[in-house]
Structure formats: structure tokens, C-alpha cells
Amino acid sequence: MDGNHLDNDLSSVIAADKANVWHHLFQHKALEENDPRIIVEGKGMRVWDQNGKEWLDAVSGGVWTVNVGYGRESIAKAVHDQILKMCYFAQAAGSVPGAQFAEKLIEKMPGMSRVYYVNSGSEANEKAFKIVRQIAHKKYGGKKTKILYRDRDYHGSTLATMSAGGQMERNMQYGPFAPDFVKVPHCMEYRKHELGLDHLEGEELGIAMANLIEEVILREGPETVGALCLEPVTAGGGVIEAPEGYWPRVQEICKQYEVLLHIDEVVCGIGRTGTEWFGYQHYGIKPDFVTMAKGVASGYAAIAVMVTTEDVFNMFKDDASDPMNYFRDISTFGGCTAGPAAALENMRIIEDEGLLENCTAMGARMRSNLEALMEKHEVIGDVRGKGLFMGAELVKDRETKEPTDEAKVQAVLAECGAQGVIIGATNRSVPGRNNTLCFSPALIATEADIDAITAAVDVALTRVFG
């Protein structure tokens, strides 16, 4: 921190925020007597607020986004130079960084070939949904319109993506929703008893969980199901990685019933899970759609993309004489050049600094640290995740797996905050299940950073639970 902001009186900024800004996921009653937190500067893994307090950010900007850390001058310069030269033109035409980033991205995604630019993860998912619906009319006489989504998964905050939302608390009071979205069961090993599968383990469990998807397809009628939309690792629903055997069976089911497989990488994409660029690549599956946002440019510019295959792309140009036979869609800010310019530099940083490998190593350290805390604190019922994308579920009783009261989970966050460490937790997600601590530090995290995060959690758990 250079401290320059401390030379200025920020009272007018605070007043303007309190009077005019509607914050996300926040109950504003508290601001009638308190000031909002204004984050004024960031460098590496640290951010500073308007009072000069330093915070170690273990959630990459609050929502799994700032993958390469704060204060990257090279990304800022890439954006500056690009928008000075050409800031925007509707995506019906191309741009230099748009073409260059698409090529670079496709190099990392064997089997995929086409990149559609949009401005948010919600919008990226909607584009895939629209393509599935249009294919249903083009190829299947309007019958294969149903889109399956999974319990606990999250795909966005628009009405269509909420229709495919497996987090019921997020959906409450926002219905009615769009038709032909159908839920399939979750794949959470820790709560397999909820699915009647508590007698199974390992690969046998994973296959059985995937077979629950097949049961839904058969119940609905395979001729009506067009796509299956899944997160490779469920994020806000509790940081859930499927058991071994799940994903190969999911792929088999999709092929058998001609169901397009849509993988939502909005959180997992661009290195968050370590080793691979995308979460799905850990499991050897071949999706028809991949959507991504957050870490694509590490928050330095707004960008999201929907990526698909040449087979899907070719369905929209097979009859050029038909004025309805193309994807009749637009995303206004998909034409911004700042996003792909930032994304190119973001990807270069990840490659040149070996951040995929660092994510794997530091993720293993975080898991080890959290498992050590689990031995010490009975309240931790489960530790799970992949790479620098970890969760620790808090329970009242390890035998019954009864979730800890949400107020106590939030108290742990507050106690970590008192130590200058920002962590996350499942929030307004699944009723009675907002009990998982969430960790997603930047891919640049060091051993010292990881140890500081888990040390703060140790102190917080002791203060809250004894």
C-alpha cells in the first residue's frame, strides 16, 4: 500500500456510498449506524480499507475472481493501450484482442472451437440455454427443450439461470420461473445418506449418483431432455467435488440419450482447481458447452465467454437461405475490447509464473492444514475441494451431521475478520445448509499466506466454539 489515499479526506466517498450505493448480498439496515467498508487499494493477496486496515484476502475479491492477485501493472497497461486504440464495436464485427484471446483459449481446450463473448457468467449460461432451445426446434421438432440442473449448483442471477438454480434460498421470492428446467440430485459424498446411498463408497457411489440423473431423464422422457448443466466442483452450494466414477458415467448417460453436456466453469475456470486450466479437464469428459467468467481476466475487466464445439456451431449455418437459421443473439458489452486484452495478459501471467502448479501445491497445503484443524475442532465435519478452492463444513454433531447454526458460522467469519483475514461461507444458498466455510485465495498464494489463513480460522473456531 502506498498510503496516498490516507492523505485525502474520504468522508465524502463514505457519505456517497451510504446515500446512493445498493450493495450486493448485504442487509443495509446495519449502515444506518455504521459506515460501509470501502476497499481502496489492493496489492498481491492484501487489500486495504478506508481506515488503512490491512486484510489478507482468502476469497479473491469476495467471489473467487482475482486469480492473479491485485495490482498487476501489466494487465492495467494492456487494457489502457487497447481501449485507447479501440475500445468497443459490436461483436457482429471482430476485434484484435477478441480474435487473439479466442485462439489462445481454444489452445487450452481440446475439442472446443468457438468462443462467444458476453459480460457475465449469468449471461454466458443463458446463451448456452438459448442455443439448446434453438437446437430443440431446429433438430427435434421443438421437443428436446428441457434443461437439467443439479441440486446445490448455481448458474446465475437472471430469471432463466435461477430457473436452473439448485440453491433454493437464492430463488425464494423471485418466482415464477421459466418452464422446462428440471432438477437432478446433488453429488455430495458427505451427505450421501440424503440420497439413500449411505451404503456405497468410492467409484460405486459416484456411478450410483450419476445414475440418479439417468432416472430423471427416463422419468421426463429422453425425447424431451436437451441438456444437462453442471458445475465441475459445486461452489456456493458447499464446495462439492463428485466421487470417483461420477463424471465418466455422466458422459455415458449424455451420449446415450443425446443430451448436450454444459459445464459451468464460472468459478472453476482458468486455474482455480490447479494443474488443469479447467475443472472438467480433471475428469476426462468432453462437454458441448463450457461457460466461464470470474477468473478469465481476474476482475481487471468485465468478461465472460460461452465456448462450444464445431458440431454445435455448424448447426447454425447449415442453411444460409433460412433467415432464422443462425444464432439470433447479441450481448452489448461482448463487444468491449478491454476484457479479452486483460484476459490475454492474465493467461500469460498464469503460464509464466507457474500458477497452475502453485495452485496445486498450495491447495494441498491448505487441505492438510484444514484437516489438521478438523482433528482439533470437533465442529469441522468435513474438508473438501480441489486446488485453491476449499470448503470446511461445520456441524453440531459429527455422527448426525446436523449443520451448525448459521449465526455461529457468520461469527467465525467475523472473528477471522477481526484478525485481518477475509474468508467466505455459503450464504443464502440451501435452507438449513449455510454451514460451509469457503476458501479461494489467489493462485499466487504462498505457504505463509495459507498458514496465516488457517491460523486465523483456528483462533476463530476456538473463540466461537471453545
Backbone torsions as a table, in degrees:
resi	resn	phi	psi	omega
1	MET	NA	132.0	179.0
2	ASP	-87.1	-13.3	174.9
3	GLY	77.4	1.3	-176.1
4	ASN	-59.6	-34.0	-177.9
5	HIS	-65.3	-22.1	-178.5
6	LEU	-74.2	-14.7	176.4
7	ASP	-78.6	-9.6	-176.5
8	ASN	-110.2	151.0	176.6
9	ASP	-83.8	113.6	-178.4
10	LEU	-95.6	11.9	-178.4
11	SER	-60.9	-34.4	180.0
12	SER	-70.0	-34.3	177.4
13	VAL	-66.2	-45.0	179.5
14	ILE	-62.4	-43.2	179.4
15	ALA	-63.7	-41.3	-179.9
16	ALA	-65.0	-41.3	177.9
17	ASP	-61.0	-49.5	-177.6
18	LYS	-62.6	-33.9	-175.7
19	ALA	-85.2	-25.0	-167.5
20	ASN	-130.0	-19.9	-173.1
21	VAL	-96.0	133.3	174.0
22	TRP	-104.6	104.7	-174.9
23	HIS	-76.4	158.8	178.8
24	HIS	-80.8	143.5	172.0
25	LEU	48.3	47.3	-173.3
26	PHE	-143.8	133.9	174.5
27	GLN	-88.8	111.8	-170.5
28	HIS	-78.8	-6.3	178.6
29	LYS	-56.2	-34.3	-178.0
30	ALA	-62.9	-25.5	-177.0
31	LEU	-82.3	-1.7	174.7
32	GLU	-70.0	-25.0	-179.4
33	GLU	-122.5	-4.2	-178.3
34	ASN	-132.3	159.8	176.4
35	ASP	-85.3	148.4	172.9
36	PRO	-69.9	158.4	172.2
37	ARG	-85.2	123.3	177.8
38	ILE	-109.1	118.0	177.0
39	ILE	-87.1	116.7	-171.0
40	VAL	-105.7	-17.5	-176.5
41	GLU	-158.3	151.5	175.7
42	GLY	-143.9	145.3	177.0
43	LYS	-150.0	120.7	-179.6
44	GLY	63.7	-118.8	-179.9
45	MET	-97.1	-1.2	-173.8
46	ARG	-109.7	147.9	171.4
47	VAL	-129.8	159.4	179.0
48	TRP	-128.3	142.2	179.1
49	ASP	-96.5	-176.8	-174.5
50	GLN	-64.9	-17.2	178.6
51	ASN	-95.5	3.8	-179.8
52	GLY	84.5	4.8	179.5
53	LYS	-72.5	135.0	179.6
54	GLU	-92.5	137.5	178.3
55	TRP	-126.5	136.7	168.9
56	LEU	-88.2	117.1	-173.2
57	ASP	-90.3	109.4	179.3
58	ALA	-99.6	12.7	-179.7
59	VAL	-132.2	16.3	171.7
60	SER	50.0	57.2	178.7
61	GLY	88.7	12.7	177.8
62	GLY	95.6	-30.4	-175.8
63	VAL	-140.1	53.8	169.1
64	TRP	55.4	46.8	-170.0
65	THR	-119.7	-48.1	-168.9
66	VAL	-83.2	72.4	-171.7
67	ASN	-62.9	-34.7	-176.6
68	VAL	-101.6	10.7	176.9
69	GLY	83.9	172.1	-175.3
70	TYR	-87.5	157.7	170.6
71	GLY	77.5	28.8	-179.8
72	ARG	-80.2	101.6	-176.9
73	GLU	-64.3	-34.3	-176.7
74	SER	-66.7	-34.0	176.9
75	ILE	-70.7	-43.1	178.5
76	ALA	-59.2	-40.4	179.9
77	LYS	-67.9	-40.6	179.3
78	ALA	-61.0	-42.1	178.3
79	VAL	-66.6	-46.2	-179.9
80	HIS	-57.0	-50.3	-177.0
81	ASP	-63.4	-38.6	-177.1
82	GLN	-70.4	-47.9	-175.0
83	ILE	-72.2	-23.5	174.2
84	LEU	-68.7	-36.3	-179.2
85	LYS	-79.5	-47.1	179.7
86	MET	-159.1	109.7	-173.8
87	CYS	-87.0	-36.6	-170.4
88	TYR	-163.9	140.6	161.7
89	PHE	-155.3	142.1	-176.8
90	ALA	-50.7	142.9	-171.1
91	GLN	-70.9	1.8	168.7
92	ALA	-62.7	-25.0	170.1
93	ALA	-106.4	169.1	-179.5
94	GLY	-99.9	178.4	174.6
95	SER	-141.2	160.9	-179.6
96	VAL	-63.8	-53.7	-179.6
97	PRO	-67.8	-28.5	177.8
98	GLY	-63.1	-43.7	178.5
99	ALA	-69.1	-41.4	-177.0
100	GLN	-68.2	-41.8	-179.9
101	PHE	-70.6	-38.8	177.9
102	ALA	-57.6	-44.9	179.0
103	GLU	-62.2	-45.5	-179.3
104	LYS	-63.8	-41.0	-179.1
105	LEU	-66.0	-45.1	-178.3
106	ILE	-64.0	-29.8	174.9
107	GLU	-59.0	-28.9	-178.4
108	LYS	-89.4	-2.4	-172.0
109	MET	-131.1	71.0	179.6
110	PRO	-53.1	133.4	-178.6
111	GLY	97.7	-19.2	177.4
112	MET	-100.8	157.8	-175.1
113	SER	-147.0	-15.8	-172.9
114	ARG	-130.2	135.8	-175.9
115	VAL	-117.9	124.9	179.0
116	TYR	-113.0	119.3	-174.9
117	TYR	-86.6	134.0	174.6
118	VAL	-140.5	-168.0	-173.5
119	ASN	-118.3	-1.9	179.4
120	SER	-156.6	160.3	177.3
121	GLY	-63.0	-39.8	177.2
122	SER	-57.0	-45.7	-178.2
123	GLU	-67.8	-38.8	177.8
124	ALA	-58.7	-43.8	179.0
125	ASN	-66.3	-38.9	177.6
126	GLU	-61.0	-38.2	179.7
127	LYS	-61.5	-43.0	178.0
128	ALA	-63.2	-41.4	178.3
129	PHE	-59.8	-43.8	-179.1
130	LYS	-64.5	-39.3	178.2
131	ILE	-63.4	-42.9	178.1
132	VAL	-59.2	-44.5	179.9
133	ARG	-65.2	-40.4	-179.7
134	GLN	-67.6	-38.5	176.3
135	ILE	-62.0	-37.9	178.7
136	ALA	-57.0	-39.5	-179.5
137	HIS	-79.0	-36.5	-177.9
138	LYS	-72.1	-36.8	-168.4
139	LYS	-113.9	-27.4	-170.8
140	TYR	-122.5	23.4	177.0
141	GLY	61.3	28.1	177.8
142	GLY	78.4	14.3	-174.2
143	LYS	-94.0	-39.0	-173.6
144	LYS	-87.3	64.4	-176.8
145	THR	-98.0	-13.2	-174.2
146	LYS	-76.0	138.4	178.1
147	ILE	-119.4	121.9	-179.9
148	LEU	-89.0	141.7	175.6
149	TYR	-135.1	163.7	-171.7
150	ARG	-107.1	140.7	173.5
151	ASP	-53.1	132.5	180.0
152	ARG	83.5	-15.2	176.6
153	ASP	-76.1	156.8	179.4
154	TYR	-131.8	136.1	-177.6
155	HIS	-129.7	4.8	176.1
156	GLY	142.1	178.1	-172.4
157	SER	-115.9	6.5	171.8
158	THR	-79.5	167.8	-178.0
159	LEU	-64.3	-36.8	178.4
160	ALA	-68.8	-44.6	-179.1
161	THR	-71.7	-28.5	172.9
162	MET	-69.8	-28.7	174.6
163	SER	-63.7	-24.8	175.8
164	ALA	-104.5	27.0	-175.7
165	GLY	-99.3	124.9	-179.1
166	GLY	-94.8	18.9	178.7
167	GLN	-118.7	96.8	-166.4
168	MET	-64.2	-32.0	179.3
169	GLU	-66.6	-31.9	176.7
170	ARG	-67.5	-27.3	-176.7
171	ASN	-88.6	-18.9	-174.3
172	MET	-57.9	134.2	176.6
173	GLN	75.6	8.9	179.8
174	TYR	-113.7	-0.2	179.3
175	GLY	-77.7	175.6	4.2
176	PRO	-75.7	157.9	-175.9
177	PHE	-108.1	174.0	-178.0
178	ALA	-68.5	146.7	179.7
179	PRO	-76.7	167.7	173.0
180	ASP	68.3	28.5	167.5
181	PHE	-111.2	126.0	-170.7
182	VAL	-127.7	131.8	-176.4
183	LYS	-85.4	140.7	170.7
184	VAL	-115.1	160.1	-175.4
185	PRO	-66.6	157.9	178.1
186	HIS	-71.0	172.8	-178.6
187	CYS	-123.8	37.3	-173.9
188	MET	-89.9	108.4	-177.2
189	GLU	-59.6	-38.9	-177.2
190	TYR	-60.9	-29.3	-179.7
191	ARG	-117.7	36.9	178.9
192	LYS	-63.1	-24.1	178.8
193	HIS	-63.0	-26.5	177.9
194	GLU	-66.0	-21.1	-178.6
195	LEU	-102.0	3.6	-177.7
196	GLY	72.7	24.7	-176.1
197	LEU	-117.3	23.1	-175.3
198	ASP	-66.7	-12.8	179.8
199	HIS	-86.3	-3.4	-175.8
200	LEU	-109.3	154.8	179.1
201	GLU	-136.8	160.4	168.8
202	GLY	54.1	-136.6	-175.8
203	GLU	-62.2	-36.7	178.7
204	GLU	-61.2	-38.6	177.4
205	LEU	-67.3	-45.5	-179.4
206	GLY	-59.2	-42.6	178.9
207	ILE	-64.9	-42.0	179.8
208	ALA	-63.7	-38.7	178.1
209	MET	-65.5	-40.3	176.6
210	ALA	-66.0	-35.7	179.4
211	ASN	-63.6	-23.1	175.1
212	LEU	-64.8	-29.3	175.0
213	ILE	-68.1	-43.4	177.8
214	GLU	-59.3	-39.1	178.3
215	GLU	-59.5	-40.0	178.3
216	VAL	-66.6	-42.6	179.4
217	ILE	-60.4	-43.9	-179.9
218	LEU	-67.8	-36.1	178.1
219	ARG	-66.3	-42.2	-178.6
220	GLU	-77.2	-27.9	-174.8
221	GLY	102.5	113.8	-177.6
222	PRO	-55.6	-29.5	-179.2
223	GLU	-69.9	-8.8	-179.0
224	THR	-106.8	-10.2	-172.6
225	VAL	-99.6	118.7	-177.1
226	GLY	-97.6	-31.8	-174.7
227	ALA	-155.0	159.8	174.1
228	LEU	-126.0	123.0	-176.7
229	CYS	-111.9	121.7	-175.5
230	LEU	-139.4	147.9	166.6
231	GLU	-84.5	138.2	177.7
232	PRO	-65.0	-39.5	167.8
233	VAL	-128.6	117.5	-179.2
234	THR	-60.5	130.1	-174.5
235	ALA	-93.2	-91.2	-173.1
236	GLY	-64.6	-11.6	177.4
237	GLY	-84.7	4.0	175.7
238	GLY	132.5	11.9	-179.2
239	VAL	53.3	78.7	-171.2
240	ILE	-120.2	122.3	171.1
241	GLU	-104.2	131.8	-178.3
242	ALA	-67.0	151.0	176.7
243	PRO	-65.7	159.5	175.5
244	GLU	-54.4	140.4	179.2
245	GLY	95.5	-18.1	-176.4
246	TYR	-66.2	-53.5	-171.2
247	TRP	-68.8	-42.3	175.8
248	PRO	-58.0	-37.7	179.3
249	ARG	-70.1	-37.6	175.5
250	VAL	-58.8	-45.2	179.1
251	GLN	-60.4	-43.4	178.8
252	GLU	-60.0	-44.2	-178.2
253	ILE	-63.1	-44.4	-179.7
254	CYS	-61.9	-42.2	179.3
255	LYS	-66.4	-40.6	-176.9
256	GLN	-62.1	-39.0	-173.2
257	TYR	-107.6	14.0	-179.9
258	GLU	53.6	49.9	177.3
259	VAL	-107.1	123.0	179.3
260	LEU	-70.3	138.0	-177.5
261	LEU	-102.0	117.1	-178.1
262	HIS	-110.1	115.9	-179.8
263	ILE	-104.4	120.8	-179.5
264	ASP	-91.3	103.6	-179.5
265	GLU	-102.8	23.8	-176.8
266	VAL	-55.5	-40.0	177.0
267	VAL	-91.5	-47.5	-170.4
268	CYS	-74.7	-23.3	-171.5
269	GLY	-66.8	158.4	176.6
270	ILE	62.8	46.4	164.7
271	GLY	96.0	-3.1	-174.4
272	ARG	-59.7	-32.4	-177.2
273	THR	-92.7	-0.4	176.5
274	GLY	79.9	154.9	176.6
275	THR	66.3	-55.5	-179.1
276	GLU	-103.5	157.5	177.6
277	TRP	-70.7	-29.5	-176.9
278	PHE	-131.6	149.3	-178.4
279	GLY	-59.6	-41.2	-175.7
280	TYR	-63.3	-24.3	-175.8
281	GLN	-71.3	-14.6	174.7
282	HIS	-70.0	-21.2	-167.8
283	TYR	-112.5	3.7	173.8
284	GLY	70.5	23.1	-179.1
285	ILE	-96.0	160.2	-178.4
286	LYS	-123.0	94.8	-177.3
287	PRO	-76.7	164.0	173.6
288	ASP	-94.9	-27.0	175.8
289	PHE	-135.5	141.7	169.0
290	VAL	-132.6	127.1	178.7
291	THR	-113.7	146.6	-177.8
292	MET	-152.9	158.4	179.1
293	ALA	-155.9	-110.3	-179.3
294	LYS	4.7	-81.3	-174.0
295	GLY	-78.0	0.3	-176.8
296	VAL	-58.5	-40.3	175.9
297	ALA	-125.8	15.5	178.8
298	SER	55.1	27.3	176.7
299	GLY	82.4	2.5	-179.8
300	TYR	-78.1	-17.1	173.6
301	ALA	-156.7	154.7	179.2
302	ALA	-80.5	119.8	177.9
303	ILE	-156.6	141.7	171.0
304	ALA	-147.1	156.4	179.5
305	VAL	-142.1	151.8	169.3
306	MET	-112.8	123.0	-178.3
307	VAL	-112.9	138.4	-179.6
308	THR	-140.8	-177.7	-176.1
309	THR	-94.3	166.9	176.9
310	GLU	-67.8	-31.6	177.8
311	ASP	-61.3	-45.0	177.9
312	VAL	-66.4	-46.5	-178.6
313	PHE	-57.2	-41.5	-176.1
314	ASN	-67.5	-21.8	178.0
315	MET	-65.4	-16.5	-174.8
316	PHE	-105.1	16.5	175.6
317	LYS	-144.1	16.2	-174.4
318	ASP	-75.6	-19.2	178.4
319	ASP	-138.2	88.5	-175.9
320	ALA	-67.7	-15.8	179.9
321	SER	-78.1	-15.6	-179.5
322	ASP	-89.3	113.4	-176.6
323	PRO	-66.7	-10.7	177.8
324	MET	-98.7	-2.3	-169.8
325	ASN	-94.7	53.4	168.1
326	TYR	-153.1	170.5	-177.6
327	PHE	-79.8	100.5	-173.2
328	ARG	-85.3	76.1	-171.1
329	ASP	-144.8	154.6	176.2
330	ILE	-147.3	148.8	170.9
331	SER	-128.8	110.9	-173.2
332	THR	-50.9	-55.7	-174.3
333	PHE	-83.8	5.3	167.3
334	GLY	-65.8	-15.1	178.7
335	GLY	-89.3	-0.1	177.4
336	CYS	-71.2	137.7	-179.2
337	THR	-91.2	-14.9	-178.5
338	ALA	-62.4	-38.7	-177.3
339	GLY	-60.6	-58.4	179.6
340	PRO	-64.9	-30.7	176.6
341	ALA	-63.6	-45.0	177.7
342	ALA	-66.5	-38.2	-177.8
343	ALA	-65.4	-38.2	177.5
344	LEU	-60.9	-46.5	-178.9
345	GLU	-70.8	-35.6	176.2
346	ASN	-59.9	-43.8	180.0
347	MET	-68.1	-37.4	177.7
348	ARG	-62.1	-42.6	179.9
349	ILE	-61.2	-45.4	-179.1
350	ILE	-60.4	-42.1	179.5
351	GLU	-68.7	-51.6	-172.2
352	ASP	-67.8	-31.3	-177.7
353	GLU	-96.3	4.3	177.2
354	GLY	62.0	40.6	-173.1
355	LEU	-76.1	-22.5	174.1
356	LEU	-65.2	-43.3	179.1
357	GLU	-67.8	-39.5	178.5
358	ASN	-64.6	-38.1	178.2
359	CYS	-60.8	-42.4	178.7
360	THR	-62.7	-47.5	-177.4
361	ALA	-66.5	-45.9	-178.5
362	MET	-72.5	-28.7	174.3
363	GLY	-65.0	-40.1	177.4
364	ALA	-64.5	-37.9	178.5
365	ARG	-66.8	-42.5	179.6
366	MET	-63.8	-42.7	178.1
367	ARG	-60.3	-45.2	179.7
368	SER	-60.7	-44.0	179.1
369	ASN	-62.9	-43.4	-179.5
370	LEU	-67.5	-36.8	177.9
371	GLU	-67.0	-33.2	174.7
372	ALA	-65.9	-39.6	175.9
373	LEU	-64.8	-33.0	178.8
374	MET	-64.0	-36.6	176.6
375	GLU	-67.0	-30.3	-176.6
376	LYS	-86.7	-35.9	-173.3
377	HIS	-115.1	113.3	-179.2
378	GLU	-61.5	-21.7	-176.0
379	VAL	-70.1	-21.3	177.0
380	ILE	-81.3	113.0	-178.7
381	GLY	-91.9	-27.5	-176.2
382	ASP	-157.6	144.5	172.6
383	VAL	-122.3	131.5	-175.1
384	ARG	-156.1	168.1	177.9
385	GLY	135.7	-170.5	-178.0
386	LYS	-150.8	133.7	-178.0
387	GLY	62.0	-143.4	176.3
388	LEU	-90.7	55.7	-179.0
389	PHE	-147.0	85.0	-168.8
390	MET	-123.7	153.1	176.7
391	GLY	-136.4	149.3	174.5
392	ALA	-130.5	112.2	-177.2
393	GLU	-85.6	130.4	-178.2
394	LEU	-101.0	130.7	-176.8
395	VAL	-132.0	155.3	175.7
396	LYS	-74.8	-33.1	-175.0
397	ASP	-147.0	125.7	-177.4
398	ARG	-69.3	-26.9	-179.7
399	GLU	-73.7	-48.7	-178.1
400	THR	-84.5	-19.6	-177.0
401	LYS	62.2	24.4	177.2
402	GLU	-64.0	127.4	-176.6
403	PRO	-64.0	146.4	172.3
404	THR	-65.4	149.7	176.7
405	ASP	-57.8	137.0	-178.1
406	GLU	-58.4	-35.8	-179.8
407	ALA	-60.5	-35.5	179.7
408	LYS	-74.4	-33.8	175.2
409	VAL	-61.9	-44.2	179.0
410	GLN	-66.7	-31.2	176.9
411	ALA	-65.0	-35.0	176.4
412	VAL	-63.5	-43.6	176.7
413	LEU	-59.0	-44.2	-179.1
414	ALA	-63.7	-39.8	179.6
415	GLU	-68.5	-36.2	173.7
416	CYS	-64.3	-42.5	178.0
417	GLY	-60.1	-36.8	178.0
418	ALA	-62.9	-24.3	177.1
419	GLN	-93.1	3.2	178.6
420	GLY	82.8	24.9	178.7
421	VAL	-123.7	126.8	179.9
422	ILE	-99.0	115.4	172.6
423	ILE	-118.2	174.7	-179.6
424	GLY	-120.3	176.7	175.2
425	ALA	-155.7	154.5	173.7
426	THR	-56.3	135.4	-168.2
427	ASN	-138.5	120.7	-179.8
428	ARG	47.3	48.7	-173.7
429	SER	-106.8	-87.1	-178.4
430	VAL	-107.5	125.3	-177.4
431	PRO	-52.0	126.1	179.5
432	GLY	74.8	5.0	-175.8
433	ARG	-128.1	24.6	177.8
434	ASN	-89.0	63.0	-169.3
435	ASN	-130.5	20.7	-179.3
436	THR	-112.1	124.9	171.9
437	LEU	-73.7	137.5	-175.4
438	CYS	-119.6	137.9	-178.9
439	PHE	-132.3	129.0	177.6
440	SER	-151.0	62.2	178.5
441	PRO	-63.8	160.1	180.0
442	ALA	-59.0	155.1	-177.6
443	LEU	-67.5	-8.5	178.5
444	ILE	-88.4	0.9	-174.9
445	ALA	-53.4	141.9	176.8
446	THR	-102.6	171.5	175.6
447	GLU	-58.0	-40.0	-179.9
448	ALA	-63.7	-39.0	178.2
449	ASP	-63.4	-48.4	-178.6
450	ILE	-61.1	-44.0	-179.3
451	ASP	-65.3	-36.3	178.6
452	ALA	-66.5	-38.9	179.3
453	ILE	-63.7	-50.8	-176.3
454	THR	-71.6	-28.9	175.2
455	ALA	-65.1	-39.4	177.9
456	ALA	-64.9	-38.6	177.9
457	VAL	-64.7	-40.8	178.1
458	ASP	-57.1	-50.3	179.2
459	VAL	-62.1	-43.3	-177.3
460	ALA	-63.8	-44.5	178.7
461	LEU	-62.1	-38.5	178.5
462	THR	-65.6	-42.2	-179.2
463	ARG	-66.8	-37.4	-175.2
464	VAL	-84.0	-41.3	-172.7
465	PHE	-110.4	-12.0	-179.6
466	GLY	88.4	NA	NA
